[in-house]
Amino acid sequence: MRIKQISVYTANLEYTGKAYAFAGGRSHQVFETTVVVLATDTGIEGYGEVCPCGPNYMAAFAEGIPSCLSLLAPSVLGQDPRDVSVIQERMNQALTGHSVAKAAIDLACWDLLGKATGLPVYTLLGGLQSPSMPLHRIVPLAEPEEMEESLRLYRAEGFRHIQIKLGHEVEEDIDLILRLSRLKQPDELWIGDINAAWRRDQALRFSKAIEDVDIYLEQPCRTYEECLSFRRRGKHPVKLDEAFNTLNELQRGLKDDAMDAIALKVSKFGGLTPSRIIRDVCSDAGIPMTIEDAWGSGIATAAYAHLAASTSPRALLNTTDLHNYNTLQLASGGPEVMDGRMWLSDRPGLGVTPDFTLLTMRDVYE
């Protein structure tokens, strides 16, 4: 099996709510996603999707991903897509950094590997360990009344894991969490996501003021060092996200005892090939994970869901259903969601098929 053609498509995904807002005045309504199709000499196609959460969240620019793919294409054309580590190494030799663009090709290779073997990707990643995965639902930053309304709605839909975006003035966020905490139920897991907005002194003030509230605090400060300082002095468990972009950075965090949990965003690390290593290292170290991605439709959701499904329940904190955050579904066959949990089919590969009528062709490489 050889890759004979790479096709690149884009589409705009519109958020279902009024605005997807988080700390630092960042707010987005539309996200540009990129879909890669790898065609092989056997007639089988593989699909991958990546979608940064706007231009100011991670080191990835959605409009630049097709350009990165133009540089990566020659390094993978003619290669066997089933050799996922070989493909990853060839991409790293061709282009430094830009893990998100590499992830699009990597996901499509895993889809092809599954289809070639007749197996779902979760089997290839270690086997089905979490058939039913707990979901968290994100409450975007808004006025307290709107956030409280969102919380009640998501609970009514069956979600027991709630991620609350923070990033007002610290005193306002203190009042917000104290207000919302009156609604918290014993079986719920809450995460307050600051998205790196606070100084360490602000994070400490916040944690002290709400020390009786059972909640994780996610990425409270901009830098790893600031988060580590807070972790050693704060009152709440710490979940890190933006602080880690490589395995080396994660290993430093484990050595420093810097976190209680992490967010593993598959595209940020370069796809499933590097992410399965991150997953296994965290699992072995006893660090639970939210396995997810920055944004995306059904293909991206299916990819990280397969990684989550092949993760021990002990190591899986939760995942999310990003494909349901959009008004548009770009693929059929995506994960099913009910009562705050998610399931995958046992179809080979990622189990999804793009709707090409909703995609715009950008480039073809042969």
N, C-alpha and C positions, 0 to 999 in steps of 0.2 A: 504493500500500500504506500503510495506517494502522494504528496500534496501537489496538485497540478494547477490550482487556481485559488486565489484569495480575493474575495469580494468584500468591499467595505460599504456599509450602509449607516445612515444616521436617521434619527427621529427626535421629535420634541415630546417630552413627557410632561404633562401638566398635573400639578399637585391637586388632589381632590378638595383640599380645604381652602380657606381664604388666603393663607400665606404660610409657607414653611419657614418659620422665623426662629433664630437662635442667637446666642450672645454676640455682642460686638456690632449690633445693628444689622446683622446679616439676615436677609429675607429673600426667598426665592419662590417663584410660582411655576416656572418652566425650567426643565433640565434637558440638556442635549445628551442623548445616549448614542453609543456607537455599537453596531452589531457587525461581527465578522463571520463570514461563511468560508470555510475551508472545503473545497471540492477535491476529491481524490480520483486517482486513476481506476478505482474500483466502482465508481459511481456513488459512493456514500459521501454525504456532507456532514460537517460538524459545525456547531453554532456556538459563538461566544458573545458576551455583551458586557460593556463597562460604561459607567455613568458617574462621573464626579458630582459631588453635591454642591454645585455652583463653583465659581472660580476662586473662592476665597475660603475654602474649607481645608483642602488637601493639596499636596504638591502635584496637581494634575489640572490641565486646562482642556476642557472638553473639545473646543474647536481645534486644538492642536493634536488630538489623538490620531486623526487620519494621516497627518503629516508624519507622525512617528511610525505609523504602520507602513508608510511608503519606504521607510528605511529598513524596517524589519522584514518586509516581504522577501527580498532576495535571500535572506539567511535561512528561510524555512521552506521556500519552494523546492520541490524535489526531494524533501526529507520525508521519512516515515513518521506520521503524526503520533503513532503509538509510543514512540521513544520520547516520552514527555520531558525527561531530564536532559536529553540531548538537545531537544528544541529549546529548552530554557537556557542552556549554556550558549547555544548559537545566537540567541537573541541578546544575551548579555555581552557577547563579543561584538555584536553589531551596533549596539546602542547602550550607552551608560545611563543608568537611571531609568526614568519613565516606566516604572513598574506597572502602572495602570494600563498603558497601551499593550505591554507584553501579556498582561492578564487576558486580554481579549483573545489572543491567539492560543494561549495556554488552555483556556476553558474549552475552546473549540476542539483542541487536541484530545482532551479528556472525553468530550462528547463522542468523538470518532473512536477512541479506544473502547468505550462502552459499546458502541454499535458494532464494532468489529468483533468483539468477544460475545455479543449478545447479552451483556450484563449491565445493570444500572450502575452508575458511577459510584454510588455509595458502597457497593460490593467491592469495587476496585480500590476504594479508599480504606478498606478494613472490615467492611461488613456492616449490616444494619444493626445498630445498637440502640438508637433512639427513634423507633418507628413513629412515635407521636411526640412532636417537639413543642415545648412551651414557647409562646410568643410574647414579646414585649410590645406595647403600643406607645408611640411617642406623642406627648402632649406639647405642641409647639408653644414658643414664647408668645404671650398675649396678655391682655388685661386679666387680673385674677378671676373675674366672673366667667370669662370665656374659658380659661383653663379649668376651672371647676366644672363647667358644663361638659367639656371634653372628657374629663376624668369620669364623670357619671355615665356618659355615653359609652365609653370603652368598657367600663365595668359591666354595663348592661349587655354588651356584645360578648361577654365572657372572658375578657382579658384580666388576668390576675397579676401580670407583670407590667408595671407602668414606668416609663421613662419621662421625667418631667424636665423640660428645658428651662434652665435658669440663665440669668444674665441681665436682670434689672440692676439697679443699685442694690448693694448687699442688704441694706436695711429692708428694702422692698421684698427681696427674695426671702429674707427671714420671715417677714410677715406672711408671705405667700405660702411657704412650707408649713408654718404653724397653722394657717387657715386650712390648707388642704389635709393636713395630718389628722384633723378631726374626722375626716371621712375614711381614713385608712382602715382596712379590715385585716384581721390577724393572718389570713392566708395569702396576703398580697406581698409581692416584692417590689420595692420602689427604688428607682435610681434617679438622683438629681444630676443632670448633665450640664456642666458649666461650659464645656467646649473651650477650655483654656482662657477664660475671661478674667479671672481674678488674680491679684497678687497674693502671696502666701499669707500676709497679715489679714487680708479680707476673708480668705478661706478659713482661717483659724477663728475669726470673729463669728462667721456664719456657723461653723461646726459647734462652737461653744454655745451659741444661742439656741440651737435646736438639738442639743445633745440627747434629749429624750426621744427623738424621732428615729425610728428604725429605717435607715435609708443608706444606700451606697452613694458616694459622691464620685462622679466620673470626670476625669481630667480637669481638676479644679484650677490649675495654673498653666501658663504657657509652656514653660520648659520642664524637662525631666527633673532637673535639680530642685526646682521650686516644688514640684509635686512630691518629691522624696522628702523634702523638709516638712511639708504639711503632713505626709503620711506618718512621720515619726512623732508629730505633736498633736494631730487632730483627734477628734472624738468619733470618727466614722470610718468604716471600711472604704478603701480607695480602689476605684476601677480606672485603669489607664487606657487611652485610645491614641490620641494624636502623638503621644510621647514615643511610640514604637512604630518603626517603619521597616526594620530589618531584624533578622535573627540575632545578630550581635547586640542590638539595642535591647532586645528581650532578655538575652542572657545576662546583660548588665543589671537589668531590673530584678531578675531572680537572685543574683548575687547580693544585691543591696536590700532585698526584701522590701521592694518599693511598692507593691500592690497586692490587693486581695483578689482581683479579677482583671480581665482585659477584654477589650473589644477587638475581635479578629475580623478585620475587613479584608475579604479575599483579594480584591483588586489592588488594594494598597500594597500588599506583599508580593504581587506579581502573578497571582492566579492560584490554582489549586496545588500545583507542584510545590511551591515554597510554603503555602499555607498549611498543608498537611504536616510539614515538619514543625511549624509553629504550634499547631494543634497538639501534636504528640509530646512536644517538650513541655507545654503547659499542663497537659493531662498528667504526665509523669510527676511534675512538680506540685500537683494539687492546686493549680490555679484555674478556677472555672472561667469559662469564656462565653461571651455573646458572639456567636458566629453569624456574620452578616456581611453587608457591603455598604458603600456610601449611598448609592441610589441605584435604580434600574427597574426594568420590567421583568417579565416572566423568565427570560433566559438567565439573567443575573441572579434572580431569586432562586431558581432551580439549582444553580451551581453551588452557592453557599449552603443551600438546604441539604444537598448531598453530603457535603462535609460535616454539617451538623448532625445529620442522621447517622453517620458512621462514627460519631463521637460518643463515648460513654456518658450515660445520664449524669454520672457523678461529676463529670468535667464540663457538661453543657449547662451554662447558666440559663440561656435562652437564645432565641433567634428572632427574626422579624419577617413580616410579609410585605416587603417593599412593593411587589407588583400590585398590591391593593391600595397603595398610596397614590396611584395615578388614575387619571380619567380614561387612559388608553391602555389596552392590553395588546402588546406587540407579538405575543406568541400564545399558542394553545398548548394545553398539556401541563401547565404550570402547577405548582404545589396547591393542594386543597387546604382550606382554612375553615375551622369551625370551633366555636367556644374557646377562643384564645389559644388554639393549638394548630399545628400544621403537619400534613402528611404528604409523602411522595408516592408516585406510582412506581411500579416495578418494570417500566419500559426501559429498554436498553439506552445507554448513554445518559444524557441529562433529561430525556423524556419530553422535550419541548420542540415545537415547530414554529418558526417565525411566520408572521402574516406579512408577506412582502408588499401587500397593497398599502401598508402603513409606513413603509420604509422608503427612504430616498437613497438611490444608488450614488455613491461618491467616487469609488475607484475600483478597478479590477487589475489584478497582477497575475501574470502567467509566466 
